[in-house]
Amino acid sequence: DYPVHTFNGRKRMILSTISWMGGKNPFLGIAYITVGSICFFLGVVLLIIHHKYDTRNNSADIPN
């Protein structure tokens, strides 16, 4: 009940079908997969760098 005659507007009704998985736009799914892949790749790269350049002394000797 919104009057549109005062500004010469029109009313329209849009019908769409939405499944239980959401709408038909695949952008959000593609964005999640892309960001997840980048995070996984960076995690593997940083893990390799951490193991390669680890300079901690791993011996169990207690200094006097």
C-alpha positions in Angstrom: 0.0 0.0 0.0 2.5 2.6 -1.1 1.0 5.5 -3.2 3.0 6.0 -6.4 0.6 8.3 -8.3 2.1 11.4 -6.6 5.5 11.0 -8.4 4.2 9.1 -11.6 5.8 5.9 -10.4 4.9 2.3 -11.1 4.6 -0.8 -9.0 5.9 -4.2 -10.2 5.9 -7.7 -8.8 9.0 -9.9 -9.4 8.6 -13.6 -8.9 11.7 -15.7 -8.6 12.5 -19.3 -7.6 14.9 -19.9 -4.8 16.0 -23.4 -3.9 17.1 -24.5 -0.5 20.7 -23.8 -1.5 20.0 -20.2 -2.3 19.6 -18.2 -5.6 21.0 -18.8 -9.0 23.9 -16.5 -8.7 27.2 -18.5 -8.5 29.4 -15.6 -7.5 29.4 -16.3 -3.7 30.3 -20.0 -4.2 33.1 -19.0 -6.6 34.4 -16.4 -4.2 34.4 -18.9 -1.3 36.3 -21.5 -3.3 38.8 -18.8 -4.6 39.5 -17.4 -1.1 39.7 -20.8 0.4 42.2 -22.0 -2.2 44.4 -18.9 -1.7 44.4 -19.4 2.1 45.3 -23.1 1.7 48.1 -22.3 -0.7 49.5 -19.6 1.4 49.3 -21.8 4.5 51.3 -24.5 2.7 53.9 -22.0 1.5 54.3 -20.5 5.0 54.6 -24.0 6.5 57.4 -24.9 4.1 59.2 -21.6 4.8 58.8 -22.1 8.5 60.4 -25.6 8.3 63.1 -24.6 6.0 64.3 -21.5 8.0 63.7 -22.8 11.5 66.7 -21.8 13.6 65.5 -23.0 17.0 67.8 -25.4 19.0 65.7 -28.6 19.2 68.0 -30.4 21.7 66.7 -31.3 25.1 69.9 -30.2 26.9 69.3 -27.8 29.9 72.0 -25.1 30.0 73.9 -24.6 33.3 
